[in-house]
Amino acid sequence: MNEDEITRGVARGLHEHHRRQAEARNRSLLSGLLIMAIGLIAFILLVTYG
C-alpha cells in the first residue's frame, strides 16, 4: 500500500463521514419541521374550535 492509496482511502472515508452527517442533519431538520407543523395545526384547531 503506497501513499497515494492511503490518501485516497482517507479522502473516501472523510467523504462518506460528511455524507452521513449531512443525511443526519437533514433528517433532524425534517423531523423538527414536522413537529412544528403538527403544533401549528393543533394551535389553529384549538383557537378555532376551543
N, CA, C and O atoms as a MOPAC input file, in Angstrom:
PM7 MOZYME 1SCF
protein

 N      0.85600 1    -1.17600 1     0.00000 1
 C      0.00000 1     0.00000 1     0.00000 1
 C      0.89900 1     1.23500 1     0.00000 1
 O      1.70900 1     1.42800 1     0.90700 1
 N      0.74500 1     2.06000 1    -1.02400 1
 C      1.59700 1     3.24700 1    -1.09200 1
 C      0.85200 1     4.47900 1    -0.57100 1
 O     -0.30800 1     4.40400 1    -0.16800 1
 N      1.54100 1     5.58600 1    -0.59100 1
 C      0.99900 1     6.81600 1    -0.00800 1
 C     -0.25200 1     7.30800 1    -0.73600 1
 O     -1.17700 1     7.81500 1    -0.10100 1
 N     -0.29000 1     7.16300 1    -2.06600 1
 C     -1.46000 1     7.60400 1    -2.82800 1
 C     -2.70000 1     6.79200 1    -2.45900 1
 O     -3.78700 1     7.35400 1    -2.32500 1
 N     -2.55200 1     5.49500 1    -2.29600 1
 C     -3.69100 1     4.65300 1    -1.93000 1
 C     -4.20700 1     5.02300 1    -0.53700 1
 O     -5.41600 1     5.06500 1    -0.30700 1
 N     -3.29500 1     5.28600 1     0.37500 1
 C     -3.68800 1     5.69100 1     1.72800 1
 C     -4.43500 1     7.02400 1     1.67600 1
 O     -5.46800 1     7.19200 1     2.32300 1
 N     -3.90100 1     7.96800 1     0.89900 1
 C     -4.53500 1     9.28000 1     0.77600 1
 C     -5.93300 1     9.15900 1     0.20000 1
 O     -6.86600 1     9.79600 1     0.68800 1
 N     -6.08300 1     8.33600 1    -0.84300 1
 C     -7.41000 1     8.13700 1    -1.44400 1
 C     -8.36600 1     7.47500 1    -0.46200 1
 O     -9.54300 1     7.83100 1    -0.40500 1
 N     -7.87400 1     6.52400 1     0.30500 1
 C     -8.70300 1     5.84400 1     1.29800 1
 C     -9.18700 1     6.79300 1     2.38800 1
 O    -10.35100 1     6.75100 1     2.78700 1
 N     -8.28500 1     7.64700 1     2.86600 1
 C     -8.66400 1     8.62700 1     3.89100 1
 C     -9.67100 1     9.61400 1     3.32200 1
 O    -10.65300 1     9.94800 1     3.98400 1
 N     -9.43700 1    10.08500 1     2.09700 1
 C    -10.36200 1    11.03500 1     1.47700 1
 C    -11.73900 1    10.39700 1     1.28300 1
 O    -12.76200 1    11.04400 1     1.50900 1
 N    -11.76300 1     9.14400 1     0.87000 1
 C    -13.03200 1     8.43900 1     0.67500 1
 C    -13.76000 1     8.28400 1     2.00800 1
 O    -14.97500 1     8.46500 1     2.08600 1
 N    -13.00700 1     7.94800 1     3.05400 1
 C    -13.60700 1     7.80100 1     4.38100 1
 C    -14.16700 1     9.11900 1     4.90500 1
 O    -15.25400 1     9.14300 1     5.48300 1
 N    -13.43900 1    10.20500 1     4.71000 1
 C    -13.92500 1    11.51500 1     5.14300 1
 C    -15.17400 1    11.92600 1     4.36900 1
 O    -16.11700 1    12.47400 1     4.93900 1
 N    -15.17100 1    11.65600 1     3.06800 1
 C    -16.32800 1    11.98600 1     2.23700 1
 C    -17.56600 1    11.22800 1     2.72800 1
 O    -18.64500 1    11.80600 1     2.85500 1
 N    -17.40300 1     9.95200 1     2.99600 1
 C    -18.52200 1     9.12900 1     3.49000 1
 C    -19.00300 1     9.64300 1     4.85100 1
 O    -20.20600 1     9.69200 1     5.10600 1
 N    -18.07600 1    10.01900 1     5.71100 1
 C    -18.43500 1    10.54100 1     7.03000 1
 C    -19.24800 1    11.83200 1     6.90300 1
 O    -20.26500 1    11.99700 1     7.57800 1
 N    -18.80400 1    12.73900 1     6.04600 1
 C    -19.52000 1    14.00200 1     5.85000 1
 C    -20.89300 1    13.76200 1     5.22900 1
 O    -21.85500 1    14.45300 1     5.56400 1
 N    -20.98800 1    12.78700 1     4.32800 1
 C    -22.27100 1    12.47600 1     3.70800 1
 C    -23.26200 1    11.96600 1     4.75500 1
 O    -24.43000 1    12.35500 1     4.76000 1
 N    -22.78200 1    11.09500 1     5.63800 1
 C    -23.66200 1    10.57500 1     6.69600 1
 C    -24.09100 1    11.67600 1     7.65000 1
 O    -25.24000 1    11.70200 1     8.08900 1
 N    -23.18300 1    12.58500 1     7.97600 1
 C    -23.54500 1    13.70600 1     8.85300 1
 C    -24.60300 1    14.58700 1     8.19600 1
 O    -25.54100 1    15.02800 1     8.86100 1
 N    -24.46200 1    14.84400 1     6.90700 1
 C    -25.43400 1    15.67200 1     6.19100 1
 C    -26.80300 1    14.99400 1     6.18000 1
 O    -27.82300 1    15.65700 1     6.36400 1
 N    -26.83100 1    13.68000 1     5.96600 1
 C    -28.10500 1    12.95700 1     5.98600 1
 C    -28.75400 1    13.04100 1     7.36200 1
 O    -29.96800 1    13.21400 1     7.46600 1
 N    -27.95800 1    12.92100 1     8.41400 1
 C    -28.49500 1    13.00500 1     9.76900 1
 C    -29.04400 1    14.39800 1    10.04100 1
 O    -30.09900 1    14.53800 1    10.65800 1
 N    -28.33300 1    15.43800 1     9.58400 1
 C    -28.82300 1    16.80900 1     9.75600 1
 C    -30.14200 1    17.00800 1     9.02400 1
 O    -31.05700 1    17.63900 1     9.55300 1
 N    -30.24600 1    16.47600 1     7.81700 1
 C    -31.48300 1    16.61100 1     7.04100 1
 C    -32.64500 1    15.91900 1     7.74000 1
 O    -33.74600 1    16.46700 1     7.80400 1
 N    -32.40900 1    14.71800 1     8.26500 1
 C    -33.46700 1    14.01100 1     8.99000 1
 C    -33.89500 1    14.79800 1    10.21600 1
 O    -35.08600 1    14.89400 1    10.51200 1
 N    -32.93800 1    15.35500 1    10.92300 1
 C    -33.23300 1    16.12900 1    12.12000 1
 C    -34.04700 1    17.37300 1    11.76500 1
 O    -35.01400 1    17.70200 1    12.45100 1
 N    -33.65800 1    18.05400 1    10.70500 1
 C    -34.38300 1    19.24300 1    10.26900 1
 C    -35.81300 1    18.89700 1     9.87200 1
 O    -36.75100 1    19.59300 1    10.25800 1
 N    -35.98300 1    17.82300 1     9.10200 1
 C    -37.31800 1    17.43100 1     8.66500 1
 C    -38.19700 1    17.02800 1     9.84200 1
 O    -39.38200 1    17.36100 1     9.86600 1
 N    -37.64300 1    16.32500 1    10.80900 1
 C    -38.44600 1    15.93000 1    11.96400 1
 C    -38.82600 1    17.15700 1    12.78400 1
 O    -39.94000 1    17.21700 1    13.30500 1
 N    -37.94200 1    18.12800 1    12.91200 1
 C    -38.26500 1    19.36500 1    13.60600 1
 C    -39.36700 1    20.14100 1    12.91100 1
 O    -40.26900 1    20.67000 1    13.56100 1
 N    -39.29300 1    20.20900 1    11.59400 1
 C    -40.34200 1    20.89500 1    10.83000 1
 C    -41.68400 1    20.18400 1    10.96900 1
 O    -42.72600 1    20.83100 1    11.06300 1
 N    -41.65700 1    18.86300 1    10.98100 1
 C    -42.89100 1    18.10100 1    11.14600 1
 C    -43.52000 1    18.37100 1    12.51000 1
 O    -44.73300 1    18.55800 1    12.61000 1
 N    -42.70600 1    18.39100 1    13.55300 1
 C    -43.21900 1    18.67600 1    14.89800 1
 C    -43.79500 1    20.09000 1    14.96200 1
 O    -44.84300 1    20.30500 1    15.57200 1
 N    -43.12000 1    21.04800 1    14.34100 1
 C    -43.64500 1    22.41400 1    14.33400 1
 C    -44.96300 1    22.50000 1    13.57000 1
 O    -45.87700 1    23.20700 1    13.99400 1
 N    -45.07100 1    21.79100 1    12.45600 1
 C    -46.31000 1    21.80200 1    11.67100 1
 C    -47.45700 1    21.20400 1    12.47500 1
 O    -48.56400 1    21.74300 1    12.46900 1
 N    -47.20400 1    20.10400 1    13.15900 1
 C    -48.24000 1    19.48000 1    13.99300 1
 C    -48.66500 1    20.43900 1    15.10600 1
 O    -49.85400 1    20.57300 1    15.39500 1
 N    -47.70000 1    21.09600 1    15.72200 1
 C    -48.01200 1    22.07400 1    16.76800 1
 C    -48.83200 1    23.23100 1    16.23600 1
 O    -49.76700 1    23.67600 1    16.90100 1
 N    -48.50700 1    23.72900 1    15.05900 1
 C    -49.25100 1    24.82700 1    14.45500 1
 C    -50.68100 1    24.41200 1    14.13900 1
 O    -51.62100 1    25.16400 1    14.39800 1
 N    -50.84600 1    23.22600 1    13.58500 1
 C    -52.19300 1    22.72900 1    13.27800 1
 C    -53.00400 1    22.56100 1    14.56000 1
 O    -54.18000 1    22.92000 1    14.60700 1
 N    -52.37400 1    22.01700 1    15.59700 1
 C    -53.07500 1    21.85700 1    16.87900 1
 C    -53.46700 1    23.22000 1    17.44200 1
 O    -54.57200 1    23.36900 1    17.96400 1
 N    -52.60000 1    24.20600 1    17.34900 1
 C    -52.90600 1    25.55200 1    17.83000 1
 C    -54.07200 1    26.16200 1    17.06000 1
 O    -54.97400 1    26.75300 1    17.65500 1
 N    -54.05100 1    26.02100 1    15.75100 1
 C    -55.14200 1    26.56600 1    14.92300 1
 C    -56.47300 1    25.89300 1    15.28500 1
 O    -57.50000 1    26.56000 1    15.41000 1
 N    -56.44300 1    24.58000 1    15.44800 1
 C    -57.66900 1    23.87000 1    15.83000 1
 C    -58.14500 1    24.30600 1    17.21300 1
 O    -59.34600 1    24.46800 1    17.42700 1
 N    -57.23100 1    24.49400 1    18.14400 1
 C    -57.58300 1    24.94000 1    19.49200 1
 C    -58.22900 1    26.32400 1    19.46100 1
 O    -59.24600 1    26.55500 1    20.11600 1
 N    -57.63800 1    27.23700 1    18.70300 1
 C    -58.17900 1    28.58900 1    18.62500 1
 C    -59.51700 1    28.59400 1    17.89300 1
 O    -60.42800 1    29.33100 1    18.27100 1
 N    -59.63900 1    27.78600 1    16.86000 1
 C    -60.85800 1    27.78200 1    16.05800 1
 C    -62.02200 1    27.11200 1    16.77700 1
 O    -63.13200 1    27.64400 1    16.79800 1
 N    -61.77100 1    25.95100 1    17.36400 1
 C    -62.85800 1    25.16700 1    17.94800 1
 C    -62.82300 1    25.12700 1    19.46900 1
 O    -63.72100 1    24.55500 1    20.08700 1
 N    -61.80300 1    25.72500 1    20.08800 1
 C    -61.65100 1    25.63700 1    21.52900 1
 C    -62.48600 1    26.65500 1    22.20500 1
 O    -62.48800 1    26.73400 1    23.43300 1

